Amino acid sequence: MNRLVAFDSVHQAIRAERLLLKAGVAVELVPTPREISASCGQSLQFAEAAAEPVRALLERERIVFRGIYAQVPGQRIYEQLAAGTAN
């Protein structure tokens, strides 16, 4: 799993996890890396192949998220792939 969607709200992260698992998308709930946010947010990790279904579900269900990121292999560096809907 090399993609990550970050949330500012634990409620939004858990809601997204529940809906994605129900839709058959493999995700794992993890703390948001400090490289993305210093807050105590939660994130969902998922495979690169699931990027479009994840984004589509977040938009369809109007789930508020910080952004979608890719981790640079072997490093603690994250590249933002898509801006989120959080203010």
SULZICOR-V497767 format. One record per residue. N is the residue number from 0. RES is the residue in one letter. D_CENTER is the distance of its C-alpha to the mean C-alpha in Angstrom with 2 decimals. Layout:
n:N res:RES d_center:D_CENTER
n:N res:RES d_center:D_CENTER
This chain:
n:0 res:M d_center:11.24
n:1 res:N d_center:10.64
n:2 res:R d_center:7.34
n:3 res:L d_center:4.12
n:4 res:V d_center:1.29
n:5 res:A d_center:4.18
n:6 res:F d_center:6.69
n:7 res:D d_center:10.43
n:8 res:S d_center:11.57
n:9 res:V d_center:11.63
n:10 res:H d_center:13.10
n:11 res:Q d_center:10.32
n:12 res:A d_center:7.84
n:13 res:I d_center:10.87
n:14 res:R d_center:11.77
n:15 res:A d_center:8.72
n:16 res:E d_center:9.25
n:17 res:R d_center:12.90
n:18 res:L d_center:12.85
n:19 res:L d_center:10.91
n:20 res:L d_center:13.25
n:21 res:K d_center:16.11
n:22 res:A d_center:15.48
n:23 res:G d_center:15.76
n:24 res:V d_center:12.34
n:25 res:A d_center:11.97
n:26 res:V d_center:8.92
n:27 res:E d_center:9.41
n:28 res:L d_center:8.75
n:29 res:V d_center:9.37
n:30 res:P d_center:10.47
n:31 res:T d_center:8.84
n:32 res:P d_center:11.19
n:33 res:R d_center:14.16
n:34 res:E d_center:14.02
n:35 res:I d_center:11.16
n:36 res:S d_center:12.53
n:37 res:A d_center:15.68
n:38 res:S d_center:14.81
n:39 res:C d_center:14.14
n:40 res:G d_center:10.62
n:41 res:Q d_center:8.26
n:42 res:S d_center:4.87
n:43 res:L d_center:4.26
n:44 res:Q d_center:6.05
n:45 res:F d_center:7.70
n:46 res:A d_center:10.77
n:47 res:E d_center:11.53
n:48 res:A d_center:13.68
n:49 res:A d_center:11.11
n:50 res:A d_center:9.49
n:51 res:E d_center:11.94
n:52 res:P d_center:11.90
n:53 res:V d_center:8.19
n:54 res:R d_center:8.95
n:55 res:A d_center:12.31
n:56 res:L d_center:11.52
n:57 res:L d_center:9.42
n:58 res:E d_center:12.48
n:59 res:R d_center:15.04
n:60 res:E d_center:14.21
n:61 res:R d_center:13.81
n:62 res:I d_center:10.76
n:63 res:V d_center:10.41
n:64 res:F d_center:7.33
n:65 res:R d_center:8.04
n:66 res:G d_center:6.83
n:67 res:I d_center:5.54
n:68 res:Y d_center:7.37
n:69 res:A d_center:9.84
n:70 res:Q d_center:11.78
n:71 res:V d_center:15.50
n:72 res:P d_center:17.23
n:73 res:G d_center:19.15
n:74 res:Q d_center:18.11
n:75 res:R d_center:15.94
n:76 res:I d_center:15.29
n:77 res:Y d_center:12.06
n:78 res:E d_center:12.66
n:79 res:Q d_center:10.90
n:80 res:L d_center:10.93
n:81 res:A d_center:10.37
n:82 res:A d_center:11.06
n:83 res:G d_center:9.49
n:84 res:T d_center:11.89
n:85 res:A d_center:12.38
n:86 res:N d_center:15.96
